[in-house]
Every structure is written in structure tokens, then in C-alpha cells.
Amino acid sequence: MNRIFQKPGNAIQWFDPRGRQLGYLAFILNRITGMGLALYLLLHLIMLGKLAQGPQAYNSFIETVHHPVFIFGELLVIFAALIHGLNGLRIILTSFGIGVEKHKPLFTVLMIAALVSGVYFAARMIAR
Amino acid sequence: MSEKWSLHIEVQRQKGKEQPHFDRFDLEISPEATVLDAVEMIWAFKDRSLCFGHACHHSTCGACGMRVNGVEKLTCITLISEVTQNGGTLRLQPLRNLPVISDLVVDLTPLYHRMAEVKHPSVHPVEENEGVASQQIAQAGKSNNPYTRLADCIECGLCISVCPAAMTSPAYIGPAVLAGAQLAVVMDEHVCAIVDTQNGVWRCHSAYECSEVCPSHVQPAQRIMQLRRHLLSQRIRRFFGLQSLHQRKQ
């Protein structure tokens, strides 16, 4: 017998997808996108706060966000909003007892819809 | 002579208030043996201080629930060949979200108490799609003597261990109890008062993993959703001043 001094993890367990099924992956995805959107909301409010510093401060900030890194960030926000919103729709439906037995195909269809819509938005943003 | 696999088995150990750690055992065992067989071999031949729960060995008592490589399993019906390969590693841990008594044994007392509180029926009427000829069931129903069957839930606690909502709050009454309540709720308004709370049916985060790990196919998640639907309809009826379904039955 060998003793291994390794403390079993616990904080990360919420987000551990190993050995889990589609419903749990949907749960993880909803948490990650939810936290991402909350962070975006905070950044958005900070950006709006620039308005209080006058038009010059606001305009210079807007210049900065035209950088490709920020555009990529905006794309992530769009994808997160689509995934979170459509996954939320699945939760609402099943919570009313609608489509409970079909929650997995429902999730798959809604995520395909999120992906297609996200790609459409991305194409439009890049073409701009 | 039957085939033997060489396995490394890591068992999470914890006695009293000591920090949990893993002990590693090397074992030769048949791939057709169960994980519980492996645990019993460790206890019999390697370490007699190992604590684990077991009784029936055929998935009726619900005592041998553990996490096998991170996934909740009833170890008496989980074959070695299903969870690892020759030369592989098996990591055994106690169920989560329940207090550890010792090593692989957790305290399921809160589950038993809550099951009693929601009046989980040990038998319930057979439904038409449950394998008995529907005509017979219909006739039995008319004669006020419906067929009954034992409830599926074996109170093993796997659903509590896998539930992310149970991880966030020990006050959450859990999937097994809510599924038990779903069987009782049409009969009893008192049960509604227990489950129609923040730590009841509304804390579920719809991960559906409880239904995936349930060895008895109770489908707790689906029952929770049915319970939500029932409670919502009760609320709507109350809002419009209509009689509740319970009152109508009485």
C-alpha cells in the first residue's frame, strides 16, 4: 500500500465535465456564460461611466474598442448571450413540464440555433 | 483459469477529523468482478481498517454507493471491465454532499429523515404503462383495489452526490426526496408546503444528472419537473380563486 498525499479537490467540481452527460454540460455552459455576461455588464457600466467625463473621454474610449481584440470580445458576448438565452428557454420549458423527456435533443437543437445565429452575427460584424 | 487484470486502486481515506487522502493498493482481479468485490478484496487481504457500506450485493439495499473515477455508481452492479482496463487505475471516493463517517461511508440520515417527512410511499399504484396488462389495471382501479408495487428508490444517495445544487446548499432537500414527494404530492397538501420552497423544488438547476446516475431509474429530474408543473398549476388556481386539486379530491 502506498499513501498519496493529495487533497481531493472540491471548488472546481461544479465545472468538472468528466463522466457527465449532456444535461450537466448544459448546466456548466449556463454558469460559464452567465458569469461572462455578468462581467460584461460590469465593463459595460464602466464604459457608460465615461459619458460623465465628457465627450472627449468617451470618444477616445470608443476609438480603443475598435481594436480587433475588443471585436473578438464582443463576439464572445454575442455567443454567450445566445447560448445562455436559448439554454434558459430550455430550462423554462422543462420547468413547466414541457419537453422534459426530450431535454437532450432540445438542448442540441437550441445550441445549433445559437451557433448558426452566432456565426451570422460574426459574419456581419466582420463584413462591416 | 479465468482472466485476471492488474489494477491500481486509489481509495480515499478519512478517519475522524483527519484530512482526506488517497491510499493506493495493487490488486489482481477478474474484469468480470464488481467494484464492490475489489473493495472487499482490499479489506480482506490488504487493509482491515477500510470502512465501506455493503449489504445485499444486488442493487436492492443502496448501501454501496461510491464515486468510481469521479462518477457515482452502485458498486455492487458495476463491473470492473465497465470502468477501467487491464493495468488501469480505479479511484474510489465517498459520495459528495453528505457527511463522511469514515473512508467510503457517508451519513445518509438526512436523506432518510427527509424521505419520511415528505411521506414517500413505499408502495404506490401501478400505472398503465408499467408492464401489467392495462385492462387488468383498469379493472382493478374500478374495483377500488388497484395493483400496487414497491417504490423504485433504494435511497442510495447517488443523486444527492451528483447534484450541483446540493453542492451549493446542504439545506436543499435533494432529488431523491423531491422524487419521493412527487409520488405523494397528489395526496397531501402538507408535502406541497415542504417542497414548494427555496430549498425544495425551486433550487434544482436542471442538470438532469440525478436521472443519469440513478441505478433504479427513478428519474428524479423528470419527477422534479412534474412537481414544478403541479405546484405552478396549484398557484395559478389559487390566484384565480379556484379550488385546489387537493380540495377537489376531498
HADDOCK unambig.tbl for C-alpha pairs under 7 A between the chains (distance, minus, plus):
assign (segid A and resid 1 and name CA) (segid B and resid 23 and name CA) 6.61 0.50 0.50
assign (segid A and resid 1 and name CA) (segid B and resid 24 and name CA) 5.43 0.50 0.50
assign (segid A and resid 1 and name CA) (segid B and resid 25 and name CA) 4.96 0.50 0.50
assign (segid A and resid 2 and name CA) (segid B and resid 23 and name CA) 5.82 0.50 0.50
assign (segid A and resid 2 and name CA) (segid B and resid 24 and name CA) 4.94 0.50 0.50
assign (segid A and resid 2 and name CA) (segid B and resid 25 and name CA) 6.79 0.50 0.50
assign (segid A and resid 3 and name CA) (segid B and resid 22 and name CA) 6.21 0.50 0.50
assign (segid A and resid 3 and name CA) (segid B and resid 23 and name CA) 4.55 0.50 0.50
assign (segid A and resid 3 and name CA) (segid B and resid 24 and name CA) 6.02 0.50 0.50
assign (segid A and resid 4 and name CA) (segid B and resid 21 and name CA) 6.50 0.50 0.50
assign (segid A and resid 4 and name CA) (segid B and resid 22 and name CA) 5.21 0.50 0.50
assign (segid A and resid 4 and name CA) (segid B and resid 23 and name CA) 5.90 0.50 0.50
assign (segid A and resid 5 and name CA) (segid B and resid 21 and name CA) 5.59 0.50 0.50
assign (segid A and resid 5 and name CA) (segid B and resid 22 and name CA) 6.64 0.50 0.50
assign (segid A and resid 6 and name CA) (segid B and resid 21 and name CA) 5.63 0.50 0.50
assign (segid A and resid 6 and name CA) (segid B and resid 22 and name CA) 6.67 0.50 0.50
assign (segid A and resid 7 and name CA) (segid B and resid 20 and name CA) 6.23 0.50 0.50
assign (segid A and resid 7 and name CA) (segid B and resid 21 and name CA) 5.73 0.50 0.50
assign (segid A and resid 8 and name CA) (segid B and resid 20 and name CA) 7.00 0.50 0.50
assign (segid A and resid 14 and name CA) (segid B and resid 164 and name CA) 6.21 0.50 0.50
assign (segid A and resid 19 and name CA) (segid B and resid 71 and name CA) 5.98 0.50 0.50
assign (segid A and resid 21 and name CA) (segid B and resid 209 and name CA) 6.78 0.50 0.50
assign (segid A and resid 23 and name CA) (segid B and resid 207 and name CA) 4.67 0.50 0.50
assign (segid A and resid 23 and name CA) (segid B and resid 208 and name CA) 5.25 0.50 0.50
assign (segid A and resid 23 and name CA) (segid B and resid 209 and name CA) 6.41 0.50 0.50
assign (segid A and resid 24 and name CA) (segid B and resid 207 and name CA) 4.54 0.50 0.50
assign (segid A and resid 24 and name CA) (segid B and resid 208 and name CA) 6.59 0.50 0.50
assign (segid A and resid 24 and name CA) (segid B and resid 209 and name CA) 5.96 0.50 0.50
assign (segid A and resid 26 and name CA) (segid B and resid 207 and name CA) 6.93 0.50 0.50
assign (segid A and resid 27 and name CA) (segid B and resid 207 and name CA) 5.30 0.50 0.50
assign (segid A and resid 91 and name CA) (segid B and resid 206 and name CA) 6.63 0.50 0.50
assign (segid A and resid 94 and name CA) (segid B and resid 225 and name CA) 6.46 0.50 0.50
assign (segid A and resid 95 and name CA) (segid B and resid 225 and name CA) 5.21 0.50 0.50
assign (segid A and resid 95 and name CA) (segid B and resid 228 and name CA) 6.23 0.50 0.50
assign (segid A and resid 95 and name CA) (segid B and resid 229 and name CA) 6.75 0.50 0.50
assign (segid A and resid 96 and name CA) (segid B and resid 225 and name CA) 6.89 0.50 0.50
assign (segid A and resid 96 and name CA) (segid B and resid 228 and name CA) 6.69 0.50 0.50
assign (segid A and resid 96 and name CA) (segid B and resid 229 and name CA) 5.02 0.50 0.50
assign (segid A and resid 97 and name CA) (segid B and resid 225 and name CA) 5.48 0.50 0.50
assign (segid A and resid 97 and name CA) (segid B and resid 226 and name CA) 5.60 0.50 0.50
assign (segid A and resid 97 and name CA) (segid B and resid 229 and name CA) 5.51 0.50 0.50
assign (segid A and resid 100 and name CA) (segid B and resid 222 and name CA) 6.21 0.50 0.50
